[in-house]
Amino acid sequence: MAWTEERVSLLTKWWAEGASASVIAAKLGDTTRNAVIGRVHRMKLPSHTSPQQAGKQAKTNRRRAKARAKAKTNGHAAPVRLVPALPRPPHLPPTPFVPKPDLFIPPAERKNLQMLENCDCRWPIGDPQSADFHFCGRPKVPGWPYCDFHVERASGSPQPQRPVPVPVKQEEVAA
C-alpha cells in the first residue's frame, strides 16, 4: 500500500473531522490502524482526545474550579490558624572528620586471609590492592567478627547486637 496524494488528503480530512485511526483504515482499505497512526505521527497532525479522556479532563477541571472557589471563600473549610514560625537554630559550621587512628600491628603479627582462624578479628587494615594489606588478627569478641577495639569503632558500643546463645546443661533443665 502506497500513500498517494489522494489517500493522504482523505486521511487529513477524516482526521480533522475526528475519525479514529481504525475507522480511517477501514475507509481507506488495504491499510492498518497502525499504518494510519504512523502516518499521522509523521505528518505531525494534532492528536485526538478520546471521549473518555475528555470526560476525565472535564471532571478534573470542575473539581479544581470547585476547590479554588472553596479556598477563596473559605466555605465550610476548617479555619486556618496561623502558627508562629519556630526560631531557626544558629548555623554551625560542620565539624571536620578526624578518623580514629587504627591499631598498629607489628609486621610479624599481621595476618592475611589464609592465616586467619575462627577466633581472630577480621577487621581489614590498609588497601586490598597493596602488598601490606592485612587483618587485625587479635582475639575477637563473642558474637562479633571483630576484637573489642574494632567492635567499638564499628558500632560505637562494645555490646554485641545479637544475643549469644548460652548452652543449657541437662542438670539445670531437670531441676
DRENNU-395417 format. One line per 3 residues: for each residue z, y, x of N, C-alpha, C, O. Coordinates in Angstrom, 2 decimals, decimal comma. Atoms other than C-alpha are relative to their C-alpha. Example, Ala and Ser with C-alpha at 12.3 -4.5 7.8 and 13.67 -1.06 7.14 Angstrom:
2
0,00 -1,19 0,89 7,80 -4,50 12,30 0,00 1,20 0,90 0,66 1,18 1,94 ~ -0,06 -1,19 -0,82 7,14 -1,06 13,67 0,73 1,09 -0,77 0,90 2,20 -0,26
***
This chain:
175
0,00 -1,17 0,85 0,00 0,00 0,00 0,00 1,23 0,90 0,81 1,34 1,82 ~ 0,10 -1,23 -0,78 -1,00 3,38 1,40 0,44 1,17 -0,87 0,23 1,17 -2,08 ~ -0,42 -1,21 0,70 0,45 6,75 0,45 -1,15 0,99 0,02 -1,31 1,76 0,97
1,12 -0,94 0,12 -2,60 8,67 -0,68 0,54 1,33 -0,54 1,68 1,43 -0,97 ~ -0,39 -1,32 0,50 -2,55 12,34 -1,67 0,38 -0,07 -1,48 1,34 0,57 -1,92 ~ -0,25 0,10 1,44 -2,68 11,38 -5,34 1,36 -0,65 -0,26 2,12 -0,17 -1,10
-1,28 0,69 0,19 0,27 8,93 -5,07 1,16 0,89 0,43 2,21 0,88 -0,21 ~ -1,06 -0,89 -0,46 2,32 11,47 -3,09 0,26 1,10 -1,01 1,41 1,45 -1,27 ~ -0,17 -1,06 1,00 1,69 14,20 -5,69 0,69 -0,55 -1,26 1,53 0,13 -1,85
-0,68 0,61 1,14 2,70 11,81 -8,51 1,48 -0,23 0,31 2,36 0,03 -0,51 ~ -1,38 0,24 -0,42 5,81 10,84 -6,57 0,79 1,31 -0,05 1,90 1,34 -0,58 ~ -0,67 -1,30 -0,03 6,72 14,51 -6,03 0,26 0,51 -1,42 1,34 1,02 -1,70
-0,13 -0,48 1,38 6,13 15,35 -9,71 1,10 -0,77 -0,73 1,98 -0,17 -1,34 ~ -0,98 0,81 0,71 8,16 12,44 -11,09 1,41 0,18 0,59 2,40 0,15 -0,13 ~ -1,31 -0,21 -0,64 10,93 13,00 -8,54 0,61 1,32 -0,47 1,81 1,39 -0,74
-0,48 -1,30 0,47 11,20 16,65 -9,57 0,46 -0,05 -1,45 1,35 0,69 -1,86 ~ -0,39 0,16 1,40 11,44 15,55 -13,21 1,30 -0,80 -0,13 1,89 -0,86 -1,21 ~ -1,27 0,72 0,03 14,46 13,42 -12,28 -0,13 -1,49 -0,15 0,87 -2,17 -0,40
0,19 1,44 0,11 12,93 9,93 -12,39 0,66 -0,69 1,19 0,69 -0,15 2,30 ~ -0,64 0,76 -1,08 14,75 7,29 -10,35 -1,07 -0,64 0,88 -2,24 -0,73 0,51 ~ 0,93 0,64 -0,92 13,17 5,56 -7,37 -0,55 -1,29 -0,60 -1,71 -1,63 -0,36
0,47 1,24 0,62 12,95 2,31 -9,36 -1,09 0,29 -1,03 -2,09 -0,42 -1,10 ~ 0,98 -0,36 1,03 11,09 4,00 -12,22 -1,30 0,46 0,65 -2,39 0,09 0,20 ~ 1,21 -0,48 -0,69 8,69 5,74 -9,83 -0,75 -1,17 0,61 -1,98 -1,22 0,52
0,64 1,17 -0,60 8,00 2,45 -8,00 -0,73 -0,81 -1,07 -1,84 -1,29 -0,82 ~ 0,64 0,75 1,08 7,23 0,74 -11,32 -1,24 0,73 -0,50 -2,26 0,10 -0,78 ~ 1,14 -0,78 0,49 4,93 3,58 -12,44 -1,15 -0,03 1,00 -2,31 -0,16 0,62
1,05 0,00 -1,02 3,06 3,68 -9,12 -0,62 -1,39 0,14 -1,83 -1,52 0,33 ~ 0,49 1,37 -0,17 2,78 -0,11 -8,90 -0,30 -0,29 1,46 -0,60 0,63 2,23 ~ 0,31 0,43 -1,36 2,24 -2,08 -5,68 0,88 0,70 1,04 0,43 0,95 2,16
-0,96 -0,58 -0,95 5,32 -0,48 -4,05 1,41 -0,36 -0,44 1,63 -0,82 -1,56 ~ -1,39 0,35 0,30 9,07 -0,99 -3,90 0,85 1,25 -0,12 0,45 2,35 0,27 ~ -0,97 -1,09 0,14 12,06 1,16 -4,72 0,37 0,55 1,39 0,45 1,76 1,57
-0,37 -0,44 -1,36 13,00 1,26 -1,01 -1,12 0,80 0,65 -0,86 1,75 1,39 ~ 1,12 -0,76 -0,55 9,50 2,45 -0,08 -0,01 1,42 -0,58 -0,28 2,38 0,14 ~ -0,05 -1,32 0,64 9,84 5,30 -2,60 1,14 0,82 0,61 0,96 2,00 0,92
-1,13 -0,72 -0,59 13,29 6,22 -1,23 -0,33 0,46 1,41 -0,02 1,59 1,79 ~ 0,38 -0,38 -1,36 11,95 6,19 2,33 -0,97 1,17 0,02 -0,84 2,08 0,84 ~ 0,98 -1,09 0,06 9,01 8,41 1,39 0,67 1,31 -0,43 0,39 2,37 0,14
-0,73 -1,19 0,46 11,30 10,84 -0,49 0,81 0,57 1,16 0,85 1,79 1,35 ~ -0,81 -0,45 -1,13 13,56 10,99 2,55 -0,87 0,67 1,07 -0,50 1,72 1,59 ~ 0,89 -0,57 -1,02 10,67 11,63 4,97 -0,60 1,33 -0,46 -0,85 2,21 0,36
0,55 -1,25 0,53 9,29 14,34 2,67 1,10 1,06 -0,18 0,81 2,21 -0,51 ~ -1,16 -0,89 0,11 12,81 15,89 2,59 0,11 0,62 -1,38 0,42 1,81 -1,52 ~ -0,16 -0,47 1,36 12,81 16,18 -1,18 1,49 0,05 -0,32 2,26 -0,74 0,23
-1,42 -0,09 0,32 16,16 17,22 -2,71 0,48 -1,28 -0,68 -0,25 -1,90 -1,46 ~ -0,51 1,25 0,57 18,38 14,29 -3,65 0,43 0,20 -1,44 0,73 1,31 -1,87 ~ -0,45 -0,01 1,39 19,28 13,40 -7,21 1,50 -0,26 -0,03 2,04 -0,91 0,85
-1,37 0,42 0,26 22,80 13,23 -8,52 -0,07 -0,89 -1,22 -0,65 -0,53 -2,25 ~ 0,03 0,94 1,12 23,29 10,23 -10,74 0,84 0,55 -1,15 1,71 1,39 -0,92 ~ -0,82 -0,46 1,12 24,72 10,79 -14,23 1,49 -0,29 0,20 2,34 0,49 -0,21
-1,40 0,33 -0,27 27,91 9,05 -13,12 0,60 1,02 0,97 1,71 1,50 0,74 ~ -0,50 -0,97 -0,98 28,28 11,36 -10,09 0,13 1,37 -0,64 1,10 2,08 -0,37 ~ -0,07 -1,30 0,66 27,53 14,41 -12,22 1,22 0,06 -0,91 1,89 1,09 -0,95
-1,18 0,04 0,86 30,23 13,36 -14,71 1,29 0,10 0,79 2,21 0,81 0,40 ~ -1,19 -0,05 -0,84 32,77 12,79 -11,96 0,19 1,40 0,57 1,31 1,91 0,62 ~ -0,09 -1,33 -0,58 31,95 16,15 -10,37 0,48 1,00 -1,05 1,31 1,86 -0,76
-0,41 -0,91 1,06 32,31 17,96 -13,70 1,49 -0,18 -0,31 2,20 0,80 -0,52 ~ -1,41 0,27 0,28 35,67 16,27 -14,31 0,88 0,57 1,11 1,94 1,14 0,84 ~ -0,75 -0,54 -1,13 36,85 17,22 -10,82 0,04 1,52 -0,07 1,08 2,13 0,18
0,04 -1,46 0,11 35,72 20,81 -11,34 0,95 0,50 -1,09 1,63 1,51 -0,91 ~ -0,90 -0,39 1,09 37,61 21,00 -14,65 1,46 -0,11 0,44 2,27 0,76 0,15 ~ -1,36 0,19 -0,48 40,75 19,61 -13,01 0,42 1,10 0,96 1,52 1,63 0,88
-0,30 -1,05 -0,97 40,56 22,11 -10,17 0,19 1,35 -0,68 1,10 2,10 -0,34 ~ -0,11 -1,26 0,72 40,00 25,03 -12,53 1,32 0,06 -0,76 1,97 1,11 -0,80 ~ -1,25 0,06 0,74 42,96 23,93 -14,63 1,19 0,22 0,94 2,13 0,94 0,62
-1,08 -0,15 -0,98 45,18 23,67 -11,54 0,08 1,43 0,51 1,17 1,97 0,69 ~ 0,00 -1,40 -0,46 44,08 27,14 -10,34 0,60 0,90 -1,07 1,39 1,79 -0,76 ~ -0,52 -0,83 1,09 44,81 28,65 -13,76 1,50 -0,19 -0,13 2,23 0,77 -0,36
-1,42 0,28 0,11 48,20 26,96 -13,86 0,76 0,66 1,15 1,86 1,18 0,96 ~ -0,65 -0,62 -1,15 49,01 28,21 -10,37 0,07 1,51 -0,16 1,05 2,13 0,24 ~ 0,01 -1,46 0,18 48,02 31,79 -11,29 1,06 0,43 -1,00 1,81 1,38 -0,76
-0,94 -0,40 1,05 50,09 31,92 -14,45 1,36 -0,63 0,18 2,31 -0,25 -0,50 ~ -1,24 0,73 -0,22 52,79 29,60 -13,15 0,47 -0,64 -1,30 1,67 -0,71 -1,56 ~ -0,33 0,57 1,30 52,65 27,93 -16,55 0,55 -1,40 0,10 -0,10 -2,28 0,66
-0,68 1,30 0,07 55,04 25,04 -17,04 0,17 -0,65 1,36 0,38 -1,86 1,44 ~ -0,21 0,56 -1,33 55,33 24,57 -13,33 1,45 0,28 0,41 2,08 1,20 -0,11 ~ -1,36 -0,21 -0,48 58,63 24,28 -11,53 0,08 1,36 0,67 -0,85 1,77 1,36
-0,11 -1,32 -0,63 59,93 27,68 -10,43 -0,05 -0,13 1,51 0,48 -1,07 2,10 ~ 0,15 0,00 -1,45 59,09 28,50 -6,87 1,21 0,69 0,60 1,48 1,85 0,30 ~ -1,15 -0,59 -0,67 62,16 29,06 -4,75 -0,38 0,30 1,43 -0,92 -0,55 2,14
0,28 -0,36 -1,38 61,78 30,92 -1,53 1,20 -0,38 0,84 2,33 0,03 0,56 ~ -1,06 0,45 -0,89 63,80 29,31 1,22 -0,17 0,76 1,31 -1,26 0,80 1,87 ~ 0,14 -0,72 -1,27 64,58 31,38 4,28 -0,36 -0,96 1,13 0,11 -2,10 1,18
0,43 0,83 -1,12 62,96 30,06 7,40 1,15 -0,21 0,96 1,97 0,68 1,18 ~ -1,03 0,29 -0,98 65,20 28,37 9,91 -0,34 0,71 1,30 -1,51 0,85 1,64 ~ 0,29 -0,66 -1,28 65,58 30,19 13,21 -0,59 -1,01 0,98 -0,18 -2,17 1,02
0,63 0,87 -0,99 63,41 28,76 15,94 0,89 -0,14 1,21 1,52 0,83 1,64 ~ -0,79 0,15 -1,23 65,15 27,28 18,94 -0,70 0,72 1,14 -1,92 0,85 1,14 ~ 0,65 -0,71 -1,12 64,56 29,17 22,16 -0,92 -0,95 0,76 -0,62 -2,14 0,89
0,95 0,82 -0,75 61,60 27,92 24,15 0,56 -0,28 1,38 0,85 0,63 2,15 ~ -0,50 0,40 -1,31 62,81 25,98 27,12 -1,14 -0,61 0,80 -1,92 -1,39 0,26 ~ 1,06 0,61 -0,81 60,50 25,10 29,98 0,30 -1,48 0,19 1,46 -1,88 0,27
-0,24 1,44 -0,17 60,01 21,36 30,41 0,64 -0,30 1,34 0,34 0,33 2,36 ~ -0,64 0,39 -1,25 62,19 19,70 32,98 -0,95 -0,91 0,76 -1,55 -1,81 0,18 ~ 0,94 0,83 -0,77 60,15 18,18 35,79 0,53 -1,43 0,10 1,73 -1,66 0,18
-0,34 1,40 -0,11 60,09 14,40 36,01 0,33 -0,31 1,46 -0,48 -0,08 2,35 ~ -0,41 0,40 -1,34 62,02 13,16 39,01 0,29 -1,50 -0,06 1,30 -1,90 -0,63 ~ -0,24 1,44 0,08 61,70 9,40 39,46 1,22 -0,40 0,82 1,50 0,17 1,87
-1,14 0,52 -0,75 64,79 7,48 40,50 -0,53 -0,77 1,19 -1,56 -1,44 1,10 ~ 0,47 0,78 -1,15 64,48 6,03 43,96 0,19 -1,49 -0,28 1,18 -1,90 -0,89 ~ -0,08 1,44 0,21 63,80 2,32 43,93 0,84 -0,62 1,10 1,07 -0,02 2,15
-0,76 0,72 -1,01 65,85 -0,22 45,79 -0,88 -0,25 1,22 -2,07 -0,53 1,10 ~ 0,74 0,37 -1,21 64,85 -0,74 49,37 0,28 -1,46 0,29 1,42 -1,86 0,47 ~ -0,11 1,42 -0,31 64,19 -4,39 50,00 -0,52 -0,17 1,43 -1,68 0,15 1,71
0,49 0,20 -1,38 64,02 -5,26 53,71 -1,20 -0,95 0,02 -1,26 -1,89 -0,78 ~ 1,21 0,84 -0,04 60,66 -6,81 54,66 0,27 -1,50 0,07 -0,51 -2,29 -0,46 ~ -0,29 1,43 -0,13 62,30 -10,14 55,50 0,43 -0,61 -1,35 0,29 -1,81 -1,55
-0,50 0,50 1,28 63,77 -10,43 51,94 -1,00 0,19 -1,15 -0,72 -0,22 -2,28 ~ 0,99 -0,27 1,06 60,65 -9,37 49,99 -0,64 -1,31 -0,46 -0,90 -2,21 0,34 ~ 0,58 1,21 0,57 59,17 -11,98 47,64 -1,30 0,32 -0,72 -1,38 1,31 -1,45
1,23 -0,15 0,77 55,64 -12,35 46,35 0,09 -0,93 -1,21 1,11 -1,59 -1,40 ~ -0,03 0,76 1,24 54,73 -14,10 43,10 0,26 -1,48 0,23 0,96 -2,11 -0,56 ~ -0,18 1,43 -0,26 54,62 -17,57 44,65 1,42 -0,32 0,48 1,87 -1,45 0,32
-1,35 0,23 -0,55 58,07 -17,15 46,24 1,10 0,19 -1,05 2,24 -0,22 -0,82 ~ -1,02 -0,27 1,01 59,88 -16,09 43,03 0,53 -1,30 -0,61 -0,23 -2,26 -0,81 ~ -0,62 1,13 0,68 62,33 -18,54 41,44 0,48 0,48 -1,36 0,43 1,68 -1,65
-0,42 -0,35 1,36 63,72 -18,63 37,89 1,13 1,02 -0,04 1,21 1,80 -0,98 ~ -1,15 -0,89 0,02 66,86 -16,70 38,82 -0,26 1,33 0,71 0,67 2,12 0,86 ~ 0,33 -1,22 -0,75 65,04 -13,87 40,72 -0,49 1,11 -0,91 -1,15 0,86 -1,92
0,47 -1,20 0,72 64,41 -10,33 39,47 -1,51 0,14 0,18 -2,02 0,00 1,29 ~ 1,46 -0,07 -0,04 60,74 -9,85 38,59 -0,53 1,44 -0,07 -1,66 1,66 -0,49 ~ 0,44 -1,40 0,00 60,58 -6,04 38,94 -1,03 0,20 1,10 -0,73 -0,04 2,27
1,03 -0,21 -1,04 57,30 -5,19 40,72 0,26 1,29 0,76 0,65 2,31 0,18 ~ -0,20 -1,18 -0,86 57,54 -2,77 43,62 -1,28 0,21 0,80 -1,75 -0,68 1,50 ~ 1,20 -0,35 -0,73 54,50 -0,99 45,02 -1,27 -0,21 -0,80 -1,24 -0,57 -1,97
1,31 0,13 0,61 50,81 -1,09 44,27 -0,50 -1,43 0,15 -0,54 -1,95 1,26 ~ 0,47 1,39 -0,11 49,47 -4,57 43,41 -1,23 -0,17 0,89 -1,50 -1,27 1,36 ~ 1,19 0,08 -0,86 46,32 -3,74 45,41 0,36 0,06 1,49 -0,47 -0,28 2,34
-0,35 -0,17 -1,42 48,26 -3,08 48,64 0,63 -1,27 0,56 1,06 -2,16 -0,18 ~ -0,52 1,19 -0,68 49,45 -5,60 51,19 1,52 -0,08 -0,09 2,07 -1,18 -0,04 ~ -1,46 0,04 0,03 53,13 -4,57 50,93 0,57 -0,11 -1,43 1,75 0,17 -1,63
-0,48 0,20 1,37 53,36 -5,26 47,15 0,94 -1,20 -0,02 0,67 -2,24 0,58 ~ -0,97 1,09 0,10 56,40 -7,39 46,31 0,83 0,17 -1,26 0,68 1,13 -2,01 ~ -0,93 -0,04 1,13 59,05 -8,14 43,69 1,40 0,18 0,54 1,66 -0,09 1,72
-1,37 -0,27 -0,41 62,74 -7,22 43,78 0,65 -1,27 0,55 1,08 -1,28 1,71 ~ -0,52 1,27 -0,48 63,98 -10,82 44,02 1,51 -0,13 -0,01 2,03 -1,19 0,33 ~ -1,47 0,11 0,09 67,71 -10,00 43,55 0,35 -0,90 -1,19 -0,51 -1,16 -2,03
-0,38 0,85 1,15 69,69 -12,22 41,13 -0,13 0,78 -1,32 0,29 1,93 -1,40 ~ 0,24 -0,70 1,26 68,74 -11,37 37,53 1,18 -0,14 -0,95 2,01 -1,04 -0,82 ~ -1,02 0,00 1,04 70,98 -10,58 34,56 -0,40 -1,05 -1,03 -1,57 -1,13 -1,38
0,35 1,00 1,02 71,19 -13,44 31,99 -0,62 0,66 -1,23 -0,08 1,65 -1,75 ~ 0,70 -0,55 1,16 68,77 -12,76 29,14 -1,04 1,04 0,35 -1,77 1,51 -0,52 ~ 0,96 -1,00 -0,46 66,68 -10,35 31,21 -0,81 -0,56 1,16 -0,34 -1,45 1,86
0,76 0,44 -1,17 63,90 -10,84 33,74 0,31 0,83 1,24 -0,30 0,64 2,29 ~ -0,29 -0,94 -1,09 65,49 -8,12 35,95 1,46 -0,09 0,45 2,31 -0,64 -0,25 ~ -1,36 -0,13 -0,51 68,57 -7,51 38,08 0,70 1,15 -0,73 0,06 1,85 -1,52
-0,73 -1,03 0,71 71,31 -5,12 36,90 -0,57 1,40 0,26 -0,60 2,23 -0,66 ~ 0,57 -1,31 -0,31 69,72 -2,13 38,68 -1,27 0,25 -0,82 -1,45 1,33 -1,38 ~ 1,27 -0,18 0,70 66,30 -2,69 37,09 0,15 -0,10 -1,52 -0,66 0,47 -2,24
-0,28 -0,01 1,43 67,75 -3,51 33,64 0,39 1,41 -0,42 -0,08 1,92 -1,43 ~ -0,42 -1,38 0,27 69,42 -0,08 33,74 -1,20 0,94 0,03 -1,32 1,84 -0,80 ~ 1,18 -0,87 -0,14 66,18 1,52 34,85 -0,99 -0,23 -1,15 -1,62 0,72 -1,62
0,97 0,31 1,04 64,08 -0,26 32,21 0,48 0,42 -1,37 -0,32 0,90 -2,18 ~ -0,47 -0,23 1,37 66,31 0,23 29,17 0,99 1,14 -0,13 1,22 1,62 -1,25 ~ -1,01 -1,05 0,10 68,88 2,86 30,00 1,38 -0,57 -0,24 2,36 0,18 -0,18
-1,31 0,62 0,18 71,69 0,39 29,30 -0,03 -1,40 0,62 -1,06 -2,08 0,56 ~ 0,00 1,32 -0,63 72,77 -2,75 31,13 0,18 -1,15 -0,98 0,23 -2,30 -0,55 ~ -0,20 1,05 0,99 73,24 -4,67 27,84 -1,34 -0,67 -0,33 -2,34 0,03 -0,53
1,25 0,65 0,44 70,62 -7,30 27,01 -0,23 0,28 -1,48 0,72 0,38 -2,25 ~ 0,32 -0,33 1,38 68,81 -6,55 23,75 0,02 -1,22 -0,90 0,21 -1,07 -2,10 ~ -0,07 1,20 0,84 68,73 -10,12 22,53 1,20 -0,81 0,47 1,45 -0,91 1,68
-1,19 0,75 -0,40 71,87 -12,28 22,48 -0,39 -1,28 0,74 -1,40 -1,93 0,44 ~ 0,23 1,21 -0,77 72,05 -15,09 24,95 0,77 -1,12 -0,70 1,98 -1,00 -0,88 ~ -0,72 1,07 0,71 72,86 -18,37 23,13 1,02 -0,68 0,92 0,74 -0,99 2,08
-1,07 0,66 -0,75 76,13 -19,93 24,25 0,07 -1,43 -0,50 0,22 -1,66 -1,70 ~ -0,07 1,39 0,44 76,17 -23,74 24,22 1,39 -0,30 -0,57 2,40 0,13 -0,02 ~ -1,26 0,37 0,65 78,85 -25,15 21,91 0,33 -1,43 0,39 -0,51 -2,33 0,29
-0,43 1,35 -0,38 80,87 -28,13 23,12 0,33 -0,80 -1,24 0,75 -0,23 -2,25 ~ -0,27 0,89 1,14 81,28 -31,11 20,78 1,47 0,03 -0,38 1,80 -0,12 -1,56 ~ -1,43 -0,04 0,29 85,08 -30,84 21,07 0,34 1,17 -0,92 1,17 1,05 -1,81
-0,28 -1,18 0,80 85,03 -27,32 19,59 -0,50 -0,18 -1,44 0,10 0,35 -2,37 ~ 0,56 0,22 1,33 82,89 -28,46 16,62 0,94 -0,89 -0,80 1,14 -0,65 -1,99 ~ -0,87 0,94 0,68 85,29 -31,31 15,77 1,32 0,66 -0,40 1,91 0,28 -1,41
-1,32 -0,62 0,25 88,39 -29,07 15,88 0,02 0,88 -1,22 1,06 1,45 -1,55
***
